[in-house]
Amino acid sequence: MGVRIDNLCGYFYHRVMKKYLSWFIFGSWLIFIVVLVLVLPGVAQANEANGLAESIDTNFSFSVTEIVRILTSYGKDGRAYYIFQRWTFDLYYPLVYGIPISLSLNGLLRGSPFQRVAWLGMIAATFDYFENIIFTIAAASFPTLTTFWVSIGVVLSVAKWTALGGGFLLILMLLIRRLFLKKRR
């Protein structure tokens, strides 16, 4: 008789997460802030030193033409560095922002029928990973890339930023609501 994964997850959630959720939330936000303050500036400097003045990941134009223009501006070495960075720094960064968002929403929505919305942070991270795969393909196959792959990447970027922005906005709204309800009591 084997151990079922849902039983194991349920055990972990009820015995560990419920008891220490606020510590997990605090720790995950602390890691997020440390990476934001200490790591991201170094990544930005390395990007600039390697010819990545503009980033595909933070480009909000969501235009195939704009992505192709950025990939062209990188040059061959810049595209190689871009691919390297997708599979080093960007391998853990989606978890750095996805985990605190999901844990915070989990804590704020605990007991609510909307608790599944807590997955929003991890959904954003998942879209980010798929976006990295697609833009890696685009950068590696440049200049013979197809607009199909870049279009898929643009759709994934929109989905990532929508989930990410929605997660942050929902946390803010739920915190304001919680503060407002505490003041009324």
C-alpha positions in Angstrom: 0.0 0.0 0.0 1.7 3.2 -1.2 1.4 6.7 0.0 -0.9 8.8 -2.1 0.4 12.3 -3.1 -2.9 14.0 -2.2 -2.7 12.6 1.3 0.9 13.7 1.6 0.0 17.2 0.4 -3.0 17.4 2.6 -0.9 16.3 5.6 1.8 18.9 4.8 -0.8 21.6 4.4 -2.8 20.8 7.6 0.2 20.1 9.8 2.8 22.5 8.6 1.4 25.3 6.3 -1.7 26.1 8.4 0.5 26.3 11.6 3.3 28.3 10.1 1.7 30.1 7.1 2.4 33.6 8.4 6.1 32.7 8.8 6.2 31.3 5.3 4.6 34.5 4.0 7.0 36.7 5.9 10.0 34.6 4.7 9.0 34.6 1.1 8.4 38.4 1.0 11.8 38.8 2.7 13.5 36.7 0.0 11.6 38.7 -2.7 12.8 42.1 -1.2 16.4 40.9 -0.9 16.4 39.7 -4.5 14.7 42.9 -5.7 17.2 45.1 -3.8 20.5 43.2 -4.0 20.3 40.9 -7.1 18.2 42.7 -9.7 20.5 45.8 -9.9 23.4 43.4 -10.6 21.3 41.6 -13.3 20.4 45.0 -14.9 24.1 46.0 -15.0 25.1 42.6 -16.5 22.3 43.0 -19.1 23.6 46.4 -20.1 27.2 45.2 -20.2 26.1 42.4 -22.6 24.1 44.6 -24.9 20.7 44.0 -23.5 19.7 47.6 -23.0 16.0 46.7 -23.5 14.4 43.6 -22.0 11.9 41.4 -23.7 10.6 40.3 -20.3 9.7 43.8 -19.2 8.6 45.1 -22.6 4.9 46.1 -22.3 4.4 46.9 -26.0 3.4 43.2 -26.6 4.1 43.7 -30.3 5.7 41.0 -32.5 7.5 43.8 -34.4 8.9 45.3 -31.2 10.2 41.9 -30.0 11.9 41.2 -33.3 13.5 44.7 -33.1 14.8 44.0 -29.6 16.2 40.7 -30.6 17.9 42.4 -33.6 19.4 45.0 -31.3 20.9 42.4 -29.1 23.3 41.1 -31.8 24.6 37.5 -31.8 26.5 37.7 -28.5 23.6 39.6 -26.8 21.1 36.9 -27.8 23.5 34.2 -26.5 23.7 36.1 -23.2 19.9 36.5 -23.2 19.5 32.7 -23.5 22.1 32.1 -20.8 20.2 34.5 -18.5 16.8 32.8 -19.1 18.2 29.6 -17.8 20.2 31.0 -14.8 18.6 34.0 -13.1 15.2 33.5 -14.7 15.1 29.9 -13.6 14.5 30.9 -10.0 13.1 34.5 -10.2 9.5 33.4 -11.2 9.4 31.5 -7.9 10.8 34.4 -6.0 7.7 36.5 -7.0 5.2 33.7 -7.4 5.5 32.1 -4.0 4.9 35.2 -1.9 1.9 36.2 -4.0 0.4 32.7 -3.8 1.1 32.3 0.0 -0.3 35.8 0.7 -3.4 35.2 -1.2 -3.7 31.8 0.5 -3.6 33.5 3.9 -5.9 36.3 3.0 -8.5 34.0 1.3 -8.3 31.2 3.8 -11.8 29.7 4.3 -13.1 31.7 1.4 -14.9 30.0 -1.5 -12.4 31.9 -3.7 -9.3 30.3 -2.1 -8.2 28.8 -5.5 -7.4 32.3 -6.6 -4.4 31.9 -4.4 -2.7 30.1 -7.3 -2.5 33.3 -9.2 1.2 33.9 -8.2 2.2 30.4 -9.4 0.1 30.8 -12.5 2.1 33.9 -13.3 5.4 32.1 -12.7 4.2 29.2 -15.0 3.4 31.7 -17.8 6.9 33.2 -17.2 8.6 29.8 -17.6 6.7 29.2 -20.9 7.5 32.7 -22.1 11.2 31.9 -21.4 11.0 28.7 -23.4 9.4 30.5 -26.4 11.7 33.5 -26.4 14.7 31.1 -26.0 13.6 29.4 -29.1 13.1 32.8 -30.8 16.5 34.0 -29.8 18.3 30.8 -30.7 16.7 30.6 -34.1 17.2 34.2 -34.9 17.1 35.5 -37.7 15.0 32.6 -39.1 12.5 32.8 -36.3 8.9 32.7 -37.2 6.3 35.3 -36.2 4.3 32.4 -34.9 6.7 31.7 -32.0 7.1 35.4 -31.2 3.3 35.8 -31.2 3.0 32.9 -28.8 5.6 34.6 -26.6 3.7 37.9 -26.7 0.5 36.1 -25.6 2.4 34.4 -22.7 3.8 37.8 -21.7 0.3 39.3 -21.6 -0.9 36.4 -19.5 2.1 36.6 -17.2 1.7 40.3 -16.5 -2.1 40.0 -16.2 -1.7 37.2 -13.5 1.1 39.0 -11.8 -0.6 42.4 -11.7 -3.9 40.8 -10.7 -2.2 39.0 -7.8 -0.5 42.2 -6.5 -3.8 44.1 -6.9 -5.8 41.5 -5.2 -3.4 41.3 -2.3 -3.6 45.1 -1.9 -7.5 45.1 -2.1 -7.8 42.2 0.4 -5.4 44.0 2.8 -7.3 47.2 2.5 -10.6 45.3 3.1 -9.1 43.6 6.1 -7.9 46.9 7.6 -11.3 48.5 6.9 -13.2 45.6 8.6 -10.9 45.8 11.6 -11.6 49.5 12.0 -15.4 48.9 11.9 -15.2 46.5 14.8 
